[in-house]
Amino acid sequence: MVPAGPADDRAGWPGPFHVCLTWPDVTWLANHITANGGRQRSKVWTLFPGRDVVYCEDPFRNILEISSATFDQTWANR
């Protein structure tokens, strides 16, 4: 998804900024990603009670937004 190059040199790259995944336990998935060559790029944020989000980077340097809420739940504030 991203071309080879320095890890923090992403300015001007075409295509999507990140992919968003819905996963019930974002902390578990972030730990799984880091244990398998990726890294956690943000802390786990609680958007609403029971609705968490975290940003990670997979081993191929793709940015992943992991949310325990679905898209419609997040934007409907529920």
ZIKAZI-V351648 format. One record per residue. RES is the residue in three letters. SS is DSSP state (H for helix, E for strand, C for the rest). PHI is phi in whole degrees, 0 to 359 (NA if undefined). NEAR is the number of other ideal C-beta (glycine too) atoms within 10 Angstrom. Layout:
res:RES ss:SS phi:PHI near:NEAR
res:RES ss:SS phi:PHI near:NEAR
//
This chain:
res:MET ss:C phi:NA near:12
res:VAL ss:C phi:243 near:15
res:PRO ss:C phi:286 near:10
res:ALA ss:C phi:293 near:6
res:GLY ss:C phi:159 near:10
res:PRO ss:C phi:304 near:7
res:ALA ss:C phi:301 near:9
res:ASP ss:C phi:256 near:7
res:ASP ss:C phi:259 near:9
res:ARG ss:C phi:251 near:13
res:ALA ss:C phi:299 near:5
res:GLY ss:C phi:86 near:5
res:TRP ss:C phi:286 near:12
res:PRO ss:C phi:283 near:5
res:GLY ss:C phi:99 near:7
res:PRO ss:C phi:292 near:11
res:PHE ss:C phi:284 near:8
res:HIS ss:C phi:200 near:14
res:VAL ss:E phi:247 near:12
res:CYS ss:E phi:251 near:15
res:LEU ss:E phi:242 near:12
res:THR ss:E phi:258 near:14
res:TRP ss:C phi:215 near:16
res:PRO ss:C phi:295 near:10
res:ASP ss:C phi:238 near:12
res:VAL ss:H phi:293 near:24
res:THR ss:H phi:296 near:14
res:TRP ss:H phi:299 near:11
res:LEU ss:H phi:294 near:18
res:ALA ss:H phi:298 near:24
res:ASN ss:H phi:296 near:13
res:HIS ss:H phi:296 near:13
res:ILE ss:H phi:296 near:19
res:THR ss:H phi:293 near:13
res:ALA ss:H phi:289 near:8
res:ASN ss:C phi:243 near:9
res:GLY ss:C phi:101 near:10
res:GLY ss:C phi:265 near:18
res:ARG ss:E phi:210 near:14
res:GLN ss:E phi:272 near:18
res:ARG ss:C phi:260 near:14
res:SER ss:C phi:215 near:12
res:LYS ss:C phi:284 near:9
res:VAL ss:C phi:278 near:14
res:TRP ss:E phi:257 near:12
res:THR ss:E phi:263 near:11
res:LEU ss:E phi:283 near:14
res:PHE ss:E phi:215 near:12
res:PRO ss:C phi:308 near:6
res:GLY ss:C phi:81 near:10
res:ARG ss:E phi:236 near:17
res:ASP ss:E phi:247 near:20
res:VAL ss:E phi:215 near:18
res:VAL ss:E phi:211 near:21
res:TYR ss:E phi:253 near:20
res:CYS ss:E phi:227 near:23
res:GLU ss:E phi:229 near:19
res:ASP ss:C phi:282 near:16
res:PRO ss:C phi:300 near:10
res:PHE ss:C phi:264 near:10
res:ARG ss:C phi:75 near:17
res:ASN ss:C phi:280 near:14
res:ILE ss:E phi:276 near:17
res:LEU ss:E phi:238 near:20
res:GLU ss:E phi:263 near:17
res:ILE ss:E phi:245 near:24
res:SER ss:E phi:234 near:20
res:SER ss:C phi:276 near:22
res:ALA ss:C phi:254 near:20
res:THR ss:C phi:286 near:12
res:PHE ss:H phi:303 near:10
res:ASP ss:H phi:292 near:8
res:GLN ss:H phi:295 near:16
res:THR ss:H phi:296 near:17
res:TRP ss:H phi:281 near:9
res:ALA ss:C phi:267 near:9
res:ASN ss:C phi:56 near:9
res:ARG ss:C phi:224 near:9
//
